[in-house]
Amino acid sequence: MKMILVVDDEEDFHRVIRRVLEPEGFKVVSALSAEEALRFMDAAVPDLAILDWNLPGITGLELAKALKQNPKFKKIPLIMYTVRESEMDQVDAYSHGVHFFLTKPAAAAVLIAKIKQLLQ
């Protein structure tokens, strides 16, 4: 079972993502901050991470950059799933190692399809 780490400071978002992804056969683990995500990843490396940009403390963009600089985590596919939507934000995300940029709210089917593609 593939493990997906969801890093978002809104607990409701975690519940929604869990309802969408668990029926697809994914194990969903949650972190409410980048710092919490990094602590979790010291113990277990997820197969994919979904990051919100707007996190307290370390932003999702800074987290993506840190993960890509660490040999232990650099191969993890990253999805930036955020309310931000400017082209410049997308360029910044891709230049920091994000594999796919998705603006909230997006259709669950799009998220599922992209996750499956990235995990192949």
N, C-alpha and C positions, 0 to 999 in steps of 0.2 A: 504494500500500500504506500503510495507516494505521500510524503508529508509536505504540507504547504504552511508556511509561516505568514500570518497576516499581522502587519504592524500598522495600527491605526489607534488614535486616542479616543475614538467613539465606540463604546461597548455595543451599541445597537448595530453598528456596521459589522462587528464580529459575528453577531447572531445571524444577520442576513447572509453573510458569506458562508457561514457554517451550514445553513439551510440549503444553500445553492450547491456547495461543493461536496458535502458528505454523501449525498445520494449518488454522486458520480464516482464514489469509491476513494475519495481523498481523505487523509487524516488532516484536520485543520487545527493548528495551534496558534494561540494569540499572544501578542505583546502590545501593550498600550503606549510604549515609547521605544525609541531606538535603543536606549540604554538597556531596557528590559529584553529587547530582541537580542542584543549582543550577549547578555548574560545567558539567555536560553541557548544561543548558538555555541557557547563554550562547551555545552554538554551534548548537544545534538545538532547535526547539520541538516537543514531542511532540503528538500528536492527543488523547491521554488519559493520565492518570497514575493508577497504583495505588499507594497509600501505606500503609505499616504505621505504626501509631501509635507503637509502642515502638521508636524509633530511638536510637542513641547520639548524644549532642549535641543538636542541634535535633530535636524530636519531629515525627512526621508531622502532628500537629495544628498545630504552629507553622509547618511547611512549607506546609500548606494555606492558612493565614492570609496568609503572605508572598506566595504565588502569587496569591491573589485581590486583594492590594493593588497588584500590579504590572500596569500596563496591557498589557504584552507577554504575560503569562500568564493574565490573569483569565478568559479564555474557555475555558481548558482544562478539560474535565470531570474531576472527581476522584472516585475510589473509595477509601474508607478500608476496607482489608481487614486485619482485626486480630483478635487473640484477645480483645480487650476486648468486653464485651457488654452493659454496663449501659445503661439508657435515658438516663441523664445523659450518658454518653459519646457516645451517638448524637446527643443534642441539641447537645452541644458541637461535634461534627463538622459537623453541618448548619449551625450558626450561624457556623462558620468557612469556609463555602463548599464543603463536600463535597457532592457530588451523590447519592452512594449509600453506605450503610454496610453492610458485609458482615462477618460473624463467621467466623473460621477455625475449623475447616475448613468450607467450603461446597461444594456441588456445582458442578463445573466448568460445567455447563449454565447455572446461574444467573448466574455471572460472565460467560460468553460472551453470554448474552441481554442483560444489562444494558449491557455494553460496546457491543454493536450498537445498542441503543436510544439510548445517549448520543451515539453518533457519527453518528446520522442527521441 
